[in-house]
Every structure is written in C-alpha cells, then in structure tokens.
C-alpha cells in the first residue's frame, strides 16, 4: 500500500517536517492516554462509586418495605438516611419520573444505567436539575420515596485534572523540544543559504557548526566551494591571458592590412575582425558572472534599455508585452549581456525579434522570439553547450559566432537560480528563448 497522497499535505520545509515529527507522537500519546483514562479508569471508578451508593439505597428501600406502616417506616428510614448523608422524603409529592442528564455529562452516562439496574423500583434519576446533586425517586409500598445526595458520591470529582496536567506538561515539553530542535536545524539552514547563494554567483560567509554530521557536510561544502573558485579563477586567467596575448599580433595584422594594396587585403581584414570577435567572446565566457554584484533593479527598465540599445544598433526589436511589476535582486550587467547575446542570435538568424517580460512572486521570465529557422528539438541540448555551432539549423551566412552566446546566457541564468529554455515560437515561427530567473 502506498501513501503518496500524504505528500500533498505534508510540510515541505525542514522546520515544518521536524515539528510534525515532534508533535505527532505527543498528540498520539495524548489521545491514547485520554481514551484509556476515560474508558478504563474513569468509567470503572464511576461504576464502583455508583454501585456503593446503590447498596445504600437498596438498604433504605428494604427497611421501608419491612415496616408494617408508614408511621413506623418513616422515622427508621430518616435515621438511616441521615447516617448515610442522604436527604429522604416519604412519600414524595413531586416524584422524578424519568432520567435526565446534561449532554456533556460523561459520567452521567454511566450513573443512570447503573442505578436503574442496581435499585429495584427506580422511577427516575435527575442529574440535570442541579449538577452538584442527584435527585431520584423509588416506588415503595407507601408511595414514592424521594432521595437526594451529593453528586461527588457517584462520580469522581474534577476528573479532568489529570488530563489538564498531562496537556500542560506535554505543551511545556513540546516547547522545550522545539527550541532545542530549532538550534539543531539552524546550522542546516545556514548551510542551505550559503549553498544557494554560491549557486547564484555570491559568496556568503559560512563557518561549519552544529552536530558532527552537519559540520562534516559544511566542511565538504567549503572544500567544494574553494575548489570551484580556484578552477574558475584558473580558467579566467588562462582565457584572459591567451586573449590578451593574441590582441597585440592581431592589432599589428590589422594595421598592416590597412596599409596594404593587395587585392586579398579586404578578405584578410574580415578574417582578422572575425578572430577579434572570437577573442571578445572568449573574454565574455571567461568573466562569466564576475561583472557586477546583485542590486535591486526594475527588470522592466532593464528590458527597455536592452531593446533601445538594440534598435540603435539597427536591429528590428520590439517589446511585445510586460506583465507584473516590482524590483528584484539581479546582476544588471550580467543580465544585460545574456539578453544581448540572445537578441544577437535572434537578429543574426532572423529578420526581427520580440521581447516579453513576465514577473511573478517567484520568478522573472525574459522571453526572446525571432522569425528565423529555429533550432530542432533534438539538438537544443547541444546548442547550450560551450563552443557548439549548429550550422545546419542556423543561417551561417548571416555571420556566425563561436558557439558561446547561449552557453553564457545559460550560466548567467543558473547564477540567478534559474534556467534557459529553448522552444519554438508559436507567434513568429522561429526560436523562442526563455531566460528564467529566481526572484
């Protein structure tokens, strides 16, 4: 038997699940102890106390029935009733003719049948008229005999005390356990925040603390973060060094070709410019999110600036729709570079592009659509890899790149806790790129 349906109602946070694990046994024990106490102890005590009173009532009835007349029966019965702390009226002018109790009187549910079964001639028992007294009437040879005695004689007084004490003690222990549990979960939350921030390109101060296992996980995270940072630094230095070293000879070649009268010089000049664009792309890839720090900005203003810059560069770009409002913590230069890369691809392989922005409480989605040939579904995953160039699916005659535009956009999306999705544009027929960022 599976319990997958329980996942819909279970808490999703670690604090919520820990609280559930803590409270569920406490509540279960409360219910079990309450049921056992009420059904076993409380009911047994009530039946025993009521049975003892029933013996006294039967003795009074037997004494009255054994007397020859009312005048002789009344004084003997009154004397015995006073010794038993019972008020007696014989005969009773207004006898109780039916059983009655208050609906929330749980002990009365046992008192009534016990008295009716143990005392012959019982006419009725009144538990509702006065919750501190029991009034009843018994049929005798000399008329109805009215009896009244304290309610505490047939049921335990303050039966709820044990339950109240148990609930208060459980509540106190739950609070103490929750405070202790919160201190144990705090290091896990700090580790989660540090890992999430590092995944978005930020480095938060973190020191392992907490239980041994949490400390080991924290130390492993720090080792992993340091190793990744060293690898990123080495990659940046390597690509920056190579690009810098190649710029000088390229500059000399460009100057030489500009002063050369050879008919092949223009073609060679275009090759040099292509190499320059490749070096610029390598540098962009090497920097990879190191341009700026996150700040609170309006995504709509950023999108309008990108669209305006693209139009000034001669690109046919329009903003189709902007939904939602508000600011978000983003790296503006990195997001601008990602959008410019996507727009460059869109206008390079198509004739026009449209931009859409959708903002929700949890995510920000920049959408770029074009009317180009698009990318087939089976090779979209390859298109996101660095240095991947899909010549058959894109118009290479429009000036191809080096295969880093989509990869850079994907890395920037991941630094913001998001993803880059590629699909077919239903409106324009070309490629649709969704730059999804966590908010």
SULJO-V543110 format. One record per residue. RES is the residue in one letter. SS is DSSP state (alpha for helix, beta for strand, coil for the rest). OMEGA is omega in whole degrees, 0 to 359 (none if undefined). NEAR is the number of other C-alpha atoms within 8 Angstrom. Layout:
BEGIN
<<RES;SS;OMEGA;NEAR> <RES;SS;OMEGA;NEAR>>
END
This chain:
BEGIN
<<X;coil;181;2> <X;coil;181;3> <X;coil;180;6> <X;alpha;182;6> <X;alpha;179;6> <X;alpha;182;7> <X;alpha;180;7> <X;alpha;184;6> <X;coil;180;6> <X;coil;177;7> <X;coil;181;8> <X;coil;181;6> <X;coil;179;6> <X;alpha;177;8> <X;alpha;181;8> <X;alpha;180;9> <X;alpha;177;11> <X;alpha;177;9> <X;alpha;178;9> <X;alpha;178;9> <X;alpha;180;8> <X;alpha;187;11> <X;alpha;184;9> <X;alpha;177;8> <X;alpha;181;8> <X;alpha;180;10> <X;alpha;179;8> <X;alpha;179;8> <X;alpha;178;8> <X;alpha;181;10> <X;alpha;182;8> <X;alpha;180;8> <X;alpha;180;8> <X;alpha;180;9> <X;alpha;180;9> <X;alpha;181;9> <X;alpha;184;9> <X;alpha;186;9> <X;alpha;184;9> <X;alpha;185;9> <X;alpha;186;9> <X;alpha;181;11> <X;alpha;180;11> <X;alpha;179;9> <X;alpha;179;10> <X;alpha;179;14> <X;alpha;180;13> <X;alpha;180;8> <X;alpha;179;11> <X;alpha;177;14> <X;alpha;178;11> <X;alpha;178;8> <X;alpha;180;10> <X;alpha;177;11> <X;alpha;178;10> <X;alpha;179;9> <X;alpha;178;9> <X;alpha;178;10> <X;alpha;177;8> <X;alpha;180;11> <X;alpha;181;10> <X;alpha;179;8> <X;alpha;180;11> <X;alpha;182;11> <X;alpha;181;10> <X;alpha;181;7> <X;coil;182;9> <X;coil;181;7> <X;coil;184;7> <X;alpha;183;8> <X;alpha;177;6> <X;alpha;182;9> <X;alpha;187;14> <X;alpha;183;10> <X;alpha;179;8> <X;alpha;180;9> <X;alpha;179;11> <X;alpha;179;9> <X;alpha;179;8> <X;alpha;180;9> <X;alpha;179;12> <X;alpha;178;9> <X;alpha;178;7> <X;coil;180;7> <X;coil;179;7> <X;coil;175;10> <X;beta;186;9> <X;beta;175;10> <X;beta;181;8> <X;beta;353;10> <X;coil;182;9> <X;coil;184;11> <X;coil;183;5> <X;coil;185;4> <X;coil;174;10> <X;coil;186;13> <X;coil;179;8> <X;coil;179;8> <X;coil;178;10> <X;beta;176;8> <X;coil;176;10> <X;coil;189;7> <X;coil;181;5> <X;coil;179;4> <X;coil;183;8> <X;coil;181;7> <X;coil;178;9> <X;alpha;177;9> <X;alpha;177;9> <X;alpha;183;11> <X;alpha;185;13> <X;alpha;181;10> <X;alpha;180;8> <X;alpha;178;11> <X;alpha;181;12> <X;alpha;181;9> <X;alpha;187;7> <X;alpha;184;9> <X;coil;178;11> <X;coil;178;8> <X;coil;180;7> <X;beta;181;12> <X;beta;180;11> <X;beta;180;11> <X;beta;181;15> <X;beta;176;13> <X;coil;186;14> <X;coil;183;8> <X;coil;179;5> <X;coil;186;7> <X;coil;178;8> <X;coil;181;7> <X;beta;175;10> <X;beta;177;13> <X;beta;180;12> <X;beta;179;14> <X;beta;181;16> <X;beta;180;13> <X;beta;177;10> <X;beta;179;11> <X;coil;182;5> <X;coil;179;8> <X;beta;181;9> <X;beta;177;13> <X;beta;180;14> <X;beta;181;15> <X;beta;179;11> <X;beta;180;11> <X;beta;184;11> <X;beta;182;8> <X;alpha;183;10> <X;alpha;180;8> <X;alpha;182;10> <X;coil;178;11> <X;coil;182;13> <X;coil;177;10> <X;coil;180;5> <X;coil;181;5> <X;coil;183;8> <X;coil;185;6> <X;alpha;181;7> <X;alpha;180;7> <X;alpha;180;9> <X;alpha;179;8> <X;alpha;180;8> <X;alpha;180;9> <X;alpha;179;9> <X;alpha;178;8> <X;alpha;179;8> <X;alpha;178;9> <X;alpha;179;8> <X;alpha;180;8> <X;alpha;178;8> <X;alpha;179;11> <X;alpha;180;8> <X;alpha;180;8> <X;alpha;180;9> <X;alpha;178;10> <X;alpha;178;8> <X;alpha;181;8> <X;alpha;179;9> <X;alpha;177;9> <X;alpha;178;8> <X;alpha;182;10> <X;alpha;182;10> <X;alpha;177;8> <X;alpha;178;12> <X;alpha;178;9> <X;alpha;179;8> <X;alpha;177;9> <X;alpha;178;11> <X;alpha;179;8> <X;alpha;180;8> <X;alpha;179;12> <X;alpha;180;9> <X;alpha;179;9> <X;alpha;180;11> <X;alpha;176;12> <X;alpha;179;11> <X;coil;175;10> <X;coil;179;9> <X;coil;180;8> <X;coil;178;7> <X;coil;175;7> <X;coil;182;5> <X;coil;176;7> <X;coil;182;5> <X;coil;178;11> <X;coil;178;8> <X;coil;181;8> <X;coil;184;7> <X;alpha;181;6> <X;alpha;180;6> <X;alpha;177;12> <X;alpha;179;11> <X;alpha;178;9> <X;alpha;178;8> <X;alpha;178;12> <X;alpha;177;9> <X;alpha;178;8> <X;alpha;179;9> <X;alpha;177;8> <X;alpha;179;8> <X;alpha;180;8> <X;alpha;178;9> <X;alpha;180;8> <X;alpha;179;8> <X;alpha;179;8> <X;alpha;177;8> <X;alpha;179;8> <X;alpha;178;8> <X;alpha;179;8> <X;alpha;178;8> <X;alpha;179;8> <X;alpha;179;9> <X;alpha;180;10> <X;alpha;182;9> <X;alpha;182;8> <X;alpha;178;11> <X;alpha;179;11> <X;alpha;179;8> <X;alpha;181;8> <X;alpha;180;12> <X;alpha;181;8> <X;alpha;181;8> <X;alpha;182;8> <X;alpha;182;9> <X;alpha;178;8> <X;alpha;177;8> <X;alpha;178;10> <X;alpha;178;8> <X;alpha;179;8> <X;alpha;180;9> <X;alpha;179;10> <X;alpha;180;8> <X;alpha;182;8> <X;alpha;179;11> <X;alpha;180;8> <X;coil;182;6> <X;coil;179;7> <X;coil;181;5> <X;coil;178;5> <X;coil;179;5> <X;coil;184;6> <X;alpha;179;11> <X;alpha;179;8> <X;alpha;178;7> <X;alpha;178;9> <X;alpha;178;11> <X;alpha;178;8> <X;alpha;179;8> <X;alpha;178;11> <X;alpha;177;8> <X;alpha;176;8> <X;alpha;178;8> <X;alpha;178;10> <X;alpha;178;9> <X;alpha;179;10> <X;alpha;178;9> <X;alpha;178;9> <X;alpha;177;11> <X;alpha;179;12> <X;alpha;177;11> <X;alpha;180;9> <X;alpha;181;9> <X;alpha;181;11> <X;alpha;170;9> <X;coil;173;10> <X;coil;180;10> <X;coil;184;6> <X;coil;187;8> <X;coil;178;9> <X;coil;180;8> <X;coil;175;8> <X;beta;177;9> <X;beta;180;8> <X;beta;176;10> <X;coil;181;10> <X;alpha;181;9> <X;alpha;178;9> <X;alpha;179;7> <X;alpha;180;11> <X;alpha;180;9> <X;alpha;178;9> <X;alpha;179;8> <X;alpha;180;11> <X;alpha;180;12> <X;alpha;178;8> <X;alpha;179;8> <X;alpha;179;13> <X;alpha;178;10> <X;alpha;178;7> <X;coil;177;6> <X;coil;180;6> <X;coil;179;9> <X;coil;185;10> <X;beta;178;11> <X;beta;176;8> <X;beta;184;10> <X;beta;186;7> <X;beta;173;7> <X;beta;180;9> <X;beta;182;7> <X;coil;179;7> <X;coil;180;7> <X;coil;179;6> <X;coil;180;8> <X;beta;178;10> <X;beta;184;9> <X;beta;171;11> <X;coil;190;10> <X;alpha;181;11> <X;alpha;179;8> <X;alpha;179;11> <X;alpha;178;10> <X;alpha;180;10> <X;alpha;179;9> <X;alpha;179;12> <X;alpha;179;10> <X;alpha;176;10> <X;alpha;180;11> <X;alpha;178;13> <X;alpha;178;11> <X;alpha;177;8> <X;alpha;184;9> <X;alpha;182;17> <X;alpha;178;13> <X;alpha;184;10> <X;alpha;176;12> <X;coil;181;12> <X;coil;180;11> <X;coil;181;11> <X;beta;178;15> <X;beta;182;11> <X;beta;177;14> <X;beta;178;12> <X;beta;177;13> <X;beta;181;10> <X;beta;176;10> <X;coil;179;7> <X;coil;185;5> <X;coil;186;6> <X;beta;173;10> <X;beta;185;12> <X;beta;170;12> <X;beta;181;11> <X;beta;177;11> <X;beta;180;14> <X;beta;178;14> <X;beta;180;17> <X;coil;180;15> <X;coil;182;12> <X;coil;180;12> <X;coil;179;12> <X;coil;179;12> <X;coil;185;7> <X;alpha;185;6> <X;alpha;181;5> <X;alpha;181;8> <X;alpha;178;10> <X;alpha;178;7> <X;alpha;182;7> <X;alpha;181;12> <X;coil;180;10> <X;coil;179;11> <X;coil;176;9> <X;coil;178;7> <X;coil;181;11> <X;coil;183;8> <X;coil;185;7> <X;coil;183;7> <X;coil;187;5> <X;coil;181;9> <X;coil;184;11> <X;coil;183;10> <X;alpha;180;8> <X;alpha;182;5> <X;alpha;180;7> <X;coil;183;6> <X;coil;177;8> <X;coil;182;9> <X;coil;176;10> <X;coil;181;12> <X;coil;184;14> <X;alpha;180;13> <X;alpha;179;13> <X;alpha;177;12> <X;alpha;178;13> <X;alpha;178;15> <X;alpha;180;12> <X;alpha;179;10> <X;alpha;177;13> <X;alpha;179;14> <X;alpha;177;12> <X;alpha;178;12> <X;coil;178;12> <X;coil;183;11> <X;coil;185;11> <X;beta;174;10> <X;beta;180;11> <X;beta;176;8> <X;beta;180;9> <X;beta;178;9> <X;beta;179;10> <X;coil;179;12> <X;coil;184;6> <X;coil;184;4> <X;coil;177;8> <X;coil;181;12> <X;coil;182;15> <X;beta;174;16> <X;beta;180;13> <X;beta;178;12> <X;beta;175;11> <X;beta;186;14> <X;beta;181;13> <X;beta;176;13> <X;beta;183;9> <X;coil;none;8>>
END
